[in-house]
């Protein structure tokens, strides 16, 4: 996830304050988790009044939901690759997996995803909202698989199912160990081995 949730710094004072609040909230949620983070602490971190925080976000829950939205949206922008009929499928697939790997190799993304997952355990409705956002974020891979199948380069009847398989193989090494067991981010050699082996396995089955 990018360090700042907006692609460029806003010029209006109210927008700058909103951005400062979101950035402060990200920092506080990463350090303290959802339960221990307070609107008072966010206001101090953002160097704004508590009233200003509430003017932008009526509750901590809504602020948290906003951060999740920006987390998924920024991730979606990083995992997109238009299908190209003239480029070998393996090269395209590996490029797509590298985009996914780079996203999963950002400490900000891992830290905030850990907070989000921990919180959704206590809130089923928030968990469903997260699943919906994850499905939207990962649509880029599904689109690529659908187009490759339509071009006759892959034998896929259900692109959504295949996309879930593909990403599950990556996340087994580059997401869940870091989220659940606190393992370090993968180094470049480990990333390369995973991308290559996952692409090979996927193409042996669907190619």
TANORRA-V815722 format. One record per backbone hydrogen bond with DSSP energy under -0.5 kcal/mol. CO is the residue of the C=O (numbers start at 0). NH is the residue of the N-H. E is the energy in kcal/mol with one decimal. If there is no record, write none. Layout:
# TANORRA-V815722
{{CO/NH/E} {CO/NH/E}}
This chain:
# TANORRA-V815722
{{11/15/-2.5} {12/16/-2.4} {13/17/-2.0} {14/18/-2.4} {15/19/-2.4} {16/20/-2.3} {17/21/-2.4} {18/22/-2.7} {19/23/-2.3} {20/24/-2.7} {21/25/-2.5} {22/26/-2.1} {23/27/-2.6} {24/28/-3.2} {25/29/-2.3} {26/30/-2.0} {27/31/-3.1} {27/32/-0.5} {28/32/-1.8} {31/35/-0.6} {32/36/-0.8} {33/36/-0.6} {37/41/-2.0} {38/42/-2.3} {39/43/-2.3} {40/44/-2.4} {41/45/-2.4} {42/46/-0.9} {42/47/-2.2} {43/46/-0.6} {48/52/-1.7} {49/53/-2.2} {50/54/-2.0} {51/55/-1.4} {52/56/-2.8} {58/62/-1.9} {59/63/-2.6} {60/64/-2.4} {61/65/-2.1} {62/66/-1.9} {63/67/-2.2} {64/68/-2.3} {65/69/-2.2} {66/70/-2.4} {67/71/-2.6} {68/72/-2.5} {69/73/-2.5} {70/74/-1.6} {71/75/-2.4} {72/76/-1.7} {73/77/-0.6} {74/77/-0.9} {74/78/-0.8} {75/78/-0.7} {83/86/-1.6} {87/91/-1.9} {88/92/-3.0} {89/93/-2.6} {90/94/-1.9} {91/95/-2.3} {92/96/-2.5} {93/97/-2.3} {94/98/-1.8} {95/99/-1.9} {96/100/-2.8} {97/101/-2.6} {98/102/-1.8} {99/103/-2.1} {100/104/-0.8} {102/105/-1.3} {104/106/-0.6} {105/109/-2.1} {106/110/-3.0} {107/111/-2.3} {108/112/-2.4} {109/113/-2.2} {110/114/-1.8} {111/115/-2.5} {112/116/-2.7} {113/117/-2.2} {114/118/-2.1} {115/119/-2.2} {116/120/-1.1} {117/121/-0.6} {118/121/-1.1} {119/122/-0.7} {122/125/-0.5} {122/126/-2.0} {123/127/-2.2} {124/128/-1.7} {125/129/-2.2} {126/130/-2.4} {127/131/-2.2} {128/132/-2.0} {129/133/-2.8} {130/134/-2.4} {131/135/-1.7} {132/136/-2.7} {133/137/-2.1} {135/138/-1.2} {136/139/-0.6} {137/140/-0.7} {137/141/-1.2} {138/142/-2.7} {139/143/-1.9} {140/144/-2.4} {141/145/-2.5} {142/146/-2.3} {143/147/-2.4} {144/148/-2.2} {145/149/-2.3} {146/150/-1.5} {147/152/-2.2} {147/153/-0.9} {148/151/-1.5} {153/155/-1.0} {157/161/-2.4} {158/162/-2.5} {159/163/-1.9} {160/164/-2.1} {161/165/-2.6} {162/166/-2.6} {163/167/-2.0} {164/168/-1.8} {165/169/-1.3} {166/170/-2.9} {167/171/-1.7} {168/172/-0.5} {169/172/-1.2} {169/173/-2.6} {170/174/-1.4} {170/175/-2.3} {174/178/-2.5} {175/179/-3.1} {175/180/-0.6} {176/180/-1.4} {176/182/-1.9} {177/181/-0.5} {186/190/-2.6} {187/191/-2.4} {188/192/-2.3} {189/193/-2.1} {190/194/-2.8} {191/195/-2.5} {192/196/-2.3} {193/197/-2.8} {194/198/-2.2} {195/199/-2.2} {196/200/-2.6} {197/201/-2.6} {198/202/-2.3} {199/203/-2.0} {200/204/-1.3} {201/205/-2.9} {202/206/-2.1} {205/154/-3.4}}
